[in-house]
Structure formats: structure tokens, C-alpha cells
């Protein structure tokens, strides 16, 4: 879609919001005028955030406008639904909807502004550490308390830069984990654009090292270049393969697969949990799979893994889109069971697109293996 058409569509959608809200605010002309100017500015700024390789201020302006418009548009739609129901109810109970037109318009404006402001704060703050115990049947004593620090979906790019990632790395190092898992969608941009901003990953520290699997956004950004760059930063990329960790006289298999849709970009990167496990020692105490998308879980369970770590969903990132994730993925966030497989889905450590998280806070996850009887 070309830029002129994007601007036209943006103007039409913002115009709908203005048409539905401004008349109800006529008693406050200054407030109505301010809202009208803000909607016009948003309509013109929004398309700026949808392009790549643009000045930082344009990306910020456009993506903030996109996040704000999402809330204004959704709440306006809900308001119109409410007004329609009340209009029908008026046929039976005259006067039931008195005053709702004005009150609901005010509620939409205040609600959209509040959601946008709170969402921006949630997105830009350093992700909190989420502690998760994973109960493993028959877990050997040597692996009791084994910890995995997981980060996912950081999306280093237009509005997430080196200092943001540096703070994440420092918090992860403070966990003193046995291993670090980076489950994809690290970047939104090429190595040439973002290498300096991803460099803090070289500082990750854990007992057994850091491991990475590709997400869909790596393939939008030049996956081969990023695989080479991450290896240079001493982050092991697991491309349908595994490593064996020797931990206190027990062996643990850590495998990784390419993104579920990677074959659309490179047929040789087709996600394959069976291939990732090929040649793994049969007596390993546990088999862990790193897979960007939760929908890799059925194949992982069939291949014989006991634990899968994923991301991709962002937990929906902000309301109401969290309710739609389940249409594409089997799990949205948290720990889930699928046959003999535990699946943990991170809500993500950064954000994608608008700097906005509402109802789906970011996380750095510290997973701890415990016996199933604990």
C-alpha cells in the first residue's frame, strides 16, 4: 500500500472517530477542538510509523499515533454498539438512554488516553522477572533447581535500542541462571542497521551459555546475517539441532528449531523438532526445545520433548488484541500441558510496533526445574 493511500485510509478511520465523538462534546468547544486537532495530527503521523529506515522521530511519532488510535477506534466501536442497544431499548423503555451519549464520549476519550499512557509506561519500563516452577516427573536430584533465564520478542529496532537491551542483559545476569534462552524475534532491522544495538548480548552470563532460535521477524530482517552476528556475539544459534549439557553428572538436551514459518523464506530452514533431536543421547534426563511459536508444540510432543519454551504471542501485547491470539496459536501466555510436554509461552521482553502494553506486561522469565511431586 503506497504512502498516499495509507494517509487516505488513516484520515478516513480517524474521521470516523471524530464524527462519532466530537458532536457529543459540543458543550466543551475547547476540548472538542483539541481532540479534533489531535485526531488530525494522528491521522497524518500514523503512516510514518509503518515504514522502515526512517528517522527515529518519525518512527516514534507514527507508532505512538498508531497505539493511541487503536484505543480510540476500539472504544468508539464499543460505544457505538452500546448506543445502538440503548436506541433499541428506547422503543420499550423511553428515556433509558438519557445522557449516555455525552457521558460515553467522555469515557472513550479519557479511557483511550489512559490506556495509551499506561501502556507506554508498561512497554518502556524494564521487564519484571517472572518466576516459574516447571514440575518434571522423575527429575534427577542433580537437576533439581536447574534454572533457565528466558528472554523473547525484544524487537530491537525503531524504538528499542542498545540501552534498552543493555538493561535487560544486566537483569538477566543478576539471575545467575544455569543457561539463557533467547526465543526469537530479537530484531526488526538488518545487521548493518542494528548490530551496535544488539551488541550487549555478548555480555550475557550463565553457567552453560546462551542459546537462540530464529523468530519470524529474523526472516523479515535477514536471518542469515543475524545468525552469523549472534554466533559472533557468542550466542549459540540452534537451527534444527541440539547441544548436550553436562550438569552435575546428568545430561540435559537443549534443542532448537527454526521459526514455524521459516521455510517460506528459506526451504532449508524448515522447522523440524525430530531433526533437532536426532542423535541425542537416549539416557538424557530431560529434553528441552526452544521454538519461537507455541504452535510447534504438537510436533515437539510427538518428537519426545518434555519442555518447550516459546514466545511470539506477546501475550496479546495490549487489549483487546490478547483475545485474538488464540485464533492462531494454541497458547497465549504462561505454562501449559500438552500430552507429556510442558509448554511455557513468554509474553515477551520488549514489544512490537506501538510502544504500548496493556493487560500483557513484558517479562524476563526465570524457569526452575522441580520434581513433579514438589
FENUR-V210876 format. One line per field, one symbol per residue. phi: phi as a letter, one per 20 degrees, with the letter a starting at -180 (. if undefined). psi: psi as a letter, one per 20 degrees, with the letter a starting at -180 (. if undefined). burial: + if it has 9 or more other ideal C-beta (glycine too) atoms within 8 Angstrom, else -. A space follows every 10 residues. Layout:
phi->???
psi->???
burial->???
This chain:
phi->.fggffffff fffffffffe dfgfdffcgf ffffffffff fffeegffee edlcggfffg fffffffffg fgffffffff fffffffffg fdcgnfefnf gfffffffff ffffffffff fffeffgfed ecedfdfmff gfdfngdced cblfmgagdd cggffgffff ffffflffbd ddenlfccqf ggfcgfeegg ffegcafdod cccfdfffff dngfffffff ffemdfeddl bbcdeeclmd dceddbcfgg dfffdbgfdg fbffffegnf ffeffbcdde bgdgfffgff fffofdbcdc bmfmmnmbge fffdgffdcf ceanecdcle decddffndd admgfbcbnb ffbdddecec ffef
psi->prgghggggg ggghhggghh gghijhimhg gggggggghg ghhhhghhii rrlrqhhggg gghghggghg gggghgghgh gghgghhhhh hgnpihjpih ggghgghggh ggggggghhg ghhiqppqpp pppooopkpq hhjpjpqppp qqlhlpchio aghghghggh hghiilrhrp polrlhqmrr ghhjghiihh hiipprgjaq qqqqrhhhhi jmgghhgggh hhjkopponl rrqppooljq ppporqqrqh jhihhohijp pnhghhipjq phjqhqoppp pgphjigghg ghijqipppr cghjjigqqj ihiihihhqh qgqapqpocj ppppoqiqic rpcpnppojm qrqppopppq qhi.
burial->-----++-++ +-++++++-+ ++-++----- -+--++--++ +++++++++- +------+++ ++++++++++ ++++++--++ -++--++-++ ------+--+ ++-++++++- +++-++-+++ -++---+-+- -+-+++--+- -+++-+++++ ++++++++++ -+-+++++++ +++-+-++++ +++++++++- +--++-++++ +-++-+--++ +++++++++- +-+-++++++ +-+-++++++ +++++-+--+ ++++++++++ +++--+--++ ++++-++--+ ---+++++++ ++++++++++ +-+-++++++ +++++++++- ++-++---++ +++--+-+-- ++++++++++ ++-+++++-+ ++++++++++ ++--
